[in-house]
Amino acid sequence: MRIDLPFRQLVDAAPDGMVVCDQSGTIVLVNAETERMFGYARDELIGKRIEALIPERLRARHEGHVSGFASAPRLRPMGSGLELHGRHKDGHEFPVEISLSPIKSDDLMLFTAGIRDVSDRRVLERQARRANAYLTSAVESVTDAFALFDEQDRVMMMNSSARHLLGAVRDSGVVGLTFESVLDNALNNAVF
């Protein structure tokens, strides 16, 4: 089966922003998702430096990253533990994950950046941390020994009264252990 799709349609179908730059960091191609994410029309970005999509406070440092990557190009997967931000045309910043890939053809070196807006994920992560903090506070406020177990009967968390009763200094010593293991440990270390 042969599929004949124009290159532009193929690039625009990508769910993430796609930006292709030359070795100097000049943008040579963007897709529709990049336009949507950053608020620029395609013709506003082509020929501009990649730093146009980066917050101003990070631009000077970024030029060094571009030259460093150009001198030793390698695939860098998305979400490689960096806190990265994009800059929308209107000036607001948003968290992104970026994967980089070098493309070499003949004497031309290009770099492709896959860009994903992770704003929604960061909101969910903050909400999860907040809910976890509320749960931890609620568990700790129980005056009697209290432990929370998962469906496999493994400890998820316990309050200080339970840790004291079981001789555990902190949750990390018991989290993941089964109730039976925790009880055996406590009985083996008990002083009667």
N, C-alpha and C positions, 0 to 999 in steps of 0.2 A: 504494500500500500504506500503510495506517495502522497505526502502532504505538502502543498505549496502555500505557505503563508508568508506574506511579506514580513521582513525583518522587524519593521516598526510595530506591527500587530503582535508579534511574538514577544518583544520587549515590553510593550504596554500591558500585556496579559499577566505579567509578573505581579504577585500580591505585595511585594516589597518594593521600596524605591530602588531604582537602579541608576547609578551615576557612573559614567566612564570618563576617566581623566587620562591625559598624557603624562609623561614623566615629570613635567614641571608643575602638575596639579591643575592644569587648565581643563575645564569640563568640555568634553566633545560630544556627549550623548546623555540624555536623561529620559526616563520613561514617564508615563502619565501619573503613576503613584508618587513619584518625586514631585511633580508639579502640585498635586493635591496636598501632599504632606507639608511642603515648604511654602506654598502659596505663590510660587513664581510660574510664569508661563515659560515654556521650553526655550523660546528665543531670548528670554531674559537671562538664562543660565549658560547657554552655549557660548564658549569663549571666555567666560568668567573663571576666576580661580575658585577652587573647591572651598576655600575659606569663606566664601559668601554664605555657605550653609552652616557655618560654625559660629557660636557666640563670640562676640568681639574680644572678650577677656581671654579666650583660648587661641586666638588666631596666630599670634607670634610663635607660640610653642608648636602649633600645628605644622607650620612650614618646615620645622626641623623633622617632624614625624614623616612628612611627605618625602623629603630628601632621603631620610634614613630608610624608608620602605622602598624607595626607588633604587637605592644602592644594593639592597638585599631583599628582593621581592620574594614573598612566600604567601601561601594561603593562610589567612587568619580567619578562623571560624567566627560566626556570629555569637555575640554574648561571651566574649573571652574575659569576663570578669572586670571590664573597665566600666567606669561610670561616664558615659558619653552623652552629649547633648547636641541637638540640632537647633538651628535658629530659623524661625519662620520669617517670611518677608516683613510681617508686621512687627518683628522684634521679639516676640515671645519665644522662650526656649522650651524644649520638650525633650524628654529622655529617649535615647535611641540605642539600638544595638546595630553594629556594623560588621559585616564580613568583607574582607578584602581578598581579591584574587588578581594576580598578574596575568596579562595576556600578551604573549610575544608572537609577533609575526614578522618575518624577514628582519628588517632593521628597526621596526617600530615596537615600542613597549607601551602598553596601555594598562591601566588599573581599573578594575571594576569594583564598585562598592555597593553591596546589597545593604539597604538601610531599612530598619524596622522601627516604627514608632511604638514604644513600650509604655506609653502614658497610662493606658488602661490597666496593664499588668502591675505597674507600680502602685496605682490606687488600690488594687486588690491586695497587693502585698502589705501595704500600710494598714488596710482594714483587717487583714489576718493577724498582723502583729498586735494591733489594738485589741482585737477579740481575745487573743492569747494572753495579753497582759491582764485583761478583765478576768479571764478564767483563772489565771495564776493567782490573782489577788483574792478571788472568791474562794479558791481551794485553801489558800493560806489563812484565810479568816476563820475557817472551821477550827474550833478549839480542840476537838478530839482528833485522834489520828485519822487521817483521810488519805486514800490513794485512789487514783483514777486508772482503770485498766482498759485495754483495747479488747477487741473481739477474740483475740487469741490468748487472752488472760495475761498479757504483758503489761508491765507498769508503764504508764505514760507520764504521770507526775504524781507527786505526793507532797503533803504539807510538812512543815517542820516538826509537828508532833509525831507524825508517822516516821520521819527520818530519825528522830530521837529514839523512839520506841524500837526501831529496827537497827539502830546503830549505824545508819548511813549518814555520812557527813553532808552529802549533797545528792540531788536527784541523779546526776550523771553516773553515780555508782550503782544505781538500781534501774534506771530507765531502760526498758527493753527486756528486762528479766521477767520470767513468769512469776506468778504469785507463789508457786511451789518453791522456786529457787530462792526468792526473797525470804520466805518463811524458813527454809532450811538454813540459809545463811544466818538469819537472826537467831535461830535456836542453837546453831553450832558456836556462835560467838557470845551467847548469853552467859551472864555471870549470875549464878543462883546462890 
